């Protein structure tokens, strides 16, 4: 179902359905996972955590400090990128 330019597909497995994968790839649409339910996590807060999760997947850090440094630099880079996008729009 297409709603306000968003494709909603409950309980569908787009990663397994070639018929769904092709248009997603062709139109360069970004797919969002269903957010985990949490009363203190707003949907607008969910997207940055998904990006962070994908970025950190499979990485191993020798210490907590190394991991915190990586996450902090990534967060700062994302903030600079978002600020630049907003500046261009204004």
C-alpha positions, 0 to 999 in steps of 0.5 A: 500500500502506498501512503504519502509516498511511503510503501507500507508492507506489514509482515512482508519480507522485502529482503526475500521477495524479488518483486519488492526488491527491484522497485526499492533498488530502482527508485533508490528508496530507503527501507526502514525496519520496524522500530522496536517498541519503547515508550521513551524512544520516539520514532524520530529518534529511531533512524539515527540508531539504525544507522549506528547499528548498521555502521557498527555491525561486525566491528570489534573494538579493543576497548570501550574507549575505542568504541566510544571514540568511534561512536562520538566521531560518527555522531559528530559527522552525522550532525555536521552532515545534517546541518549542511543539508539544512543550510542548503534547504534554507 
